[in-house]
Amino acid sequence: MNIYGIFKNDLDQIANKLKNENILTHEAFAVERPKDAKFGDLSTNIAIVSAKQNGTNPRALSEKYVEHIKALEYVESVSVEGAGFINVFLKTSSLHKILETILTLGNEYGSSNIGNNEKINVEYVSANPTGPMHIGHARGACFGDTLVNVLKKAGYDVTKEYYVNDAGKQIDVLAESAYYRYLEALGESVTIPEGCYPGDYLIQTGKKLAEKYGNSLKTMENPIQEIRFFVVDNMLELIKDDLARLAIKHDIFVSEYELQKTGYIEKGINLLEEKGLVYYGTLEKPKGMAVEDWEEKEQLIFKSTAFGDDMDRVVKKSDGTYAYFAGDIGYTVHKLERGYTKLVYVLGADHAGYVKRLKSIVSALSDNKVECDVRICQLVNFLNGGEVVKMSKRAGTFVTVGDVIDEVGGDVVRLMMLTRKNDITINFDLKVAKEQSKDNPVFYIQYAHARCKSVLRQAKNDSPDAYNLYLNKDFSVLNNLESQEDMEIIKTLMLFPRILEQASIHNEPHRVVFYAEELANSLHTFWAKGRDNENLKFIQKNNSQLTAARLIMIDCIANVIASCLEVCNVLPVEEM
């Protein structure tokens, strides 16, 4: 039951009725929660947007809507505020119905079919396979994986994809670095040259190479090429292990090397040539900045500015080799061939310059039919009690995901990475992540769920009559929920389907965690008030009807918090 969606559909019907009476036409409008609860439970700007289109006074037009809105069965009262905003208070019985819906649907409450099984590809993490994941990768991993769950909740058909960058020069450097560790494993004294990967994580790879090849690599003409794919596979296993500890498992791993080998770059360039979207020429040297692939010679160039990019992009250099961007072209063709109607890329802060070029190539190759959304996850400042944490000894150059999970656990990492919108830098403080306080959102949310479960266990022993009413889902007891505090919690629960819907529409999974914090705060506030006001205690010793009603409400809170956590792939705790 999404009361926001129900009200929006009813407004559409009212607007169509007024249109048929030649009173107005209407365009897109919003149904929101009023910023101030004193104005109502729901608010809409339909009269304002309709008035603009019809050249009429919005307040006068709003009165025509009010006449019809008053007749809706779930509406208690209607008022018009400001320039013509229509505010609605819901009937208490309608609010009680929300609790009944939650308890009946369980973890399906909030699910919808707005996606209509549309095929979406979400590519996330895609860290270079040159070592274990660092803490920055974890942010994109948690963001992307939670976004996938949000989209699935909204009825989309989603593929979770990882692009393996295994065709670049960095892989040759990785293989060379592993070769030195191989020599080390054979007992030789080695110094890792500058420019190679110094991390201790390659020691095990070197030992595996020694087990596999013995001394034979030392006599090979090109040992680096021989071990290249073996080393990449080892690094991918490290990455997959880190992802598994975050409860993340991709559906598909796509190899850059394999795409190049099977001709996808050529296929993409041929398609652009057929569309007249590439040309031979020389780009003007940009002022004040260095640009990859720029040279003062004729090159093959993609007309990316025709699709909103800041500059056209080099596809093939003057010496006939492909520019880095050519790989994106081939990969885009590969995605489009699989029938996706929307592509989502989750990238790190260092890829902010890729947004327009990715959107341009998707638009060009799909004839503007496929939507492309690029989400940039900003940096993670890793702290401990406000102090910057030193680099990982194991990795050599960065704080690894594994290090952090060892300290606080995977569930904490996942939730902490979603406590800010993706385009805002996160301060991940180990000390805060371990605290049992309101400052730690992970603890605060989990404690709310555990507190709900504790109340239910206590009621089973202390108030068996009320517990049986709750257990048998006797929803008639909900008429006992009348206090303002009860209504505030129900109205917060009412928001959940809309939160999921908006999170899926805007690709913003952090909304789920923000909402979980709000719901947890509602519960903790109610609990605190119960210390001073006997009428607000969840278990009423002499009133089994009210107790049963509160137990239903408590179970609904636990249910929705658990759903929020499950969307984040976090296991809700029963006790703390």
C-alpha positions, 0 to 999 in steps of 0.5 A: 500500500503506497498511499502516495501512489494511491493519492497520485492516481486519484488526482490523475482521475480527478484531473481527467474528469475536470479535463472532460468538463473542459475546465483544464488540462494538467501536466506532471505534478508531485505528491509529497510529505509536507515539510511541516506536519501541521499542514497535513499528511500529504501535499500536492502542487497539481493546481499550481502546475495545471494553472500555469498551463491553463492560464488560471488562478492556482488557488481558485483552481485548487478549490475545484480539486478540493471538492473532489478530494474531500470525497476520497474514502481515506481523506479526513480533511483538505486545505489550501495553503500558499500559492495553491498547495493542496494539503490532506490529512488522512483518516485515522482508520486509513493510517491503521490500515497501513499497519495491517498492510505491513504485517500482511505483506512482510518484506514485500511491503514497499515493493512495486512494479514501476520498473515493469521488468525493464532491463538495466545494467549496473556496472560497479567496482570494476577495480583494476585487477592489480591488487586487493580492493582499497577503501575507496573501491568499497564505497562504489561497491556498496553503492552499486550493490544496494542500488541494484537491490533497490531497483529489483524492489521496484520491479526492474530486471537488473544485471550486476556487472564488473568490467575487468581492465585486463588489457592495459599496460598496468597488467604488464607492470603487475605481471613483472611485479609478480615475477620478482616475487616469484624469484623471491619465492625461489630464494633469490634476493630481489629489490622491487624496482620503482614503478612496480607494485610493492605490496606484500599481497604479491608474495603469495602469487609469487609462491604460487608461480614457483609451485606451478613453474618451478625454475622454468620461468627463468629460462623463458624468452618472455616470462611476463607474457606467460604469467600475465593471465595467471596473475590477473586471475589471482588478483581477481580472486583477491577482489572477489574474496573482498567483495564476498565479505561485503556480501557482494556477488556480480552476475557477470565479469566482462574482460576488456582483453576478450572484447578487444580480441573478439573485435568489439572496438572495430565493430563500434568504430564501424557503427560510428562511421556508418552514422557519420559520427567520426572524422579524420582531423587534428584537435586543438590543444586544450589550454591549461590542461593535459589531455590523454591521446592529444597529438598534433597529427591527424587522428580518427575522432568521434563527434562527441560534442554532438551529444553533449560532451565538452570536446570531441574524442580521439578514437585512433591515434596517428600510428594506428593504435587505439586510444583508451576511449576506443575500449569504451566504444567496444564495451558499449556495443557489447552492452547494447547487444544484450538488450539493456534499455538503461546503463548505469555506471558507478565510478570513483572520484578520479573518473569525474571526467568520464561522465560526458564521454560515456553518455555521448557514446551511449547516445550515439550508438543507441540513437538516443534510445538508451538512457545512461546514468553515471554516478560518481562516488566521492572520496573516503577519508579513513580516520580513527578518532579523527586522526588519519589512519596510516597506509596498509602494510600489507598493500604497501600503498593504501588502506584495504577493504579487508583491513577495514572489515577485519576491524568492524565487519562487513555489515558496518562497512556497507552501511557506513558507505551509504550514510552520505549521498554518493557525491559527498566525501565520507569521513569513515572513522573507525572509532565512531564505527565501533561506538554504541551511540547515536553518532554511529548510524549503524548501531542506531539503526540496528539497535532499533530493530533489536529493541523491537524484538526485545519488546516482543519477547518481553510481551510474550512473557509479561502480557500473554493475552496481548501477545496472542491478540498480536500473534493472531493478527487481530487488527481490530485492536488498532483502534486503540492507537490514538496518540499523536506519538502513535500516529507519527510513527505510522506516518513514518512507516507510511513513507517507506514505499515512496522512499524505495520508489524515489531511490529507484527513480533517481538512482540514490540508494542512500535514501534508504539508509537515511530513512532507516535512521529516521524510523529508528529515531522515531522508535527511540524517541517514543521509547524515551517518552515512555519513561516519563509517560505511562500511557506511552509504554509499549506494554500496558499492564492493564490494557491488553488491547492497547498493548496488542496494538502497540505490538503490531506497530512494533513488529511493523517497525522491525519489519520495515527496518529489516527491509531497509537493512536487507536492501543494503545486504545487511543482516538485522540483529535480534539482540544487542 
